[in-house]
Amino acid sequence: MAIRIKSRGNESAEQMMRRFKKLCEKEGLVKDVKRKEYYEKPSERRNRDKRRTAPRAI
């Protein structure tokens, strides 16, 4: 998966970086990188998924 940014007219480097960061966030790359930063045991992953899908008490 490659994200490519082409400059628009008189767009500055800061504006291009801002657009690039927004696209990365939209694609979920930041979350994915943070999640894969450390090894997570399969049992921990299952427990996390169960907690996420479990109904919350009001």
N, C-alpha and C positions, 0 to 999 in steps of 0.2 A: 504494500500500500504506500504510494508516494503522493505527497501533497506538493503541488507545484503552484508557485505564485508568480505571476507576470506583473511587472509594474504598469500602472495605469497613468499615462500622460506624465504629469509633473509630480507624481507621488514620491514622497521622501522615503528613506530607508525605515524610519520609525513607523510610518504608516503601513508599510509593507509588513514589518514585523508584527504589528498589532493585528493585521488581517490574518497572518499566518498563525498566530497564537489562537485567534478565535476559531479558525478552521480546525486546528488540532483539538481544541476543547470540544467542538461540535462533533468530531469523529470519535471522541472518547479515548484518544491516544494518551492523554495525561493520566487518566484513571488507570488505564491498562498498564502503563509503565510503572506507576506506583504500586499496583497490585502485584506485578511480577518482579519487583525489586528484591524481595526475599522469598525463599522457598516456603511454601505453605503445605503442610501435610494434608493428604486427602481427607482425613477425618476432620481436620480443622475446617476445611472448605465445606464439607457436608454440614457441619454444625453451623457455620455462618449462613449457609443457604437456608437451613431450617429456621434459624432465627429471623431471617429476612421475610420468609413466607408465612411465618406463624401469625395468626390474628392477634392484634394488640388489645389488651383489656382497657376499657374506657373508664 
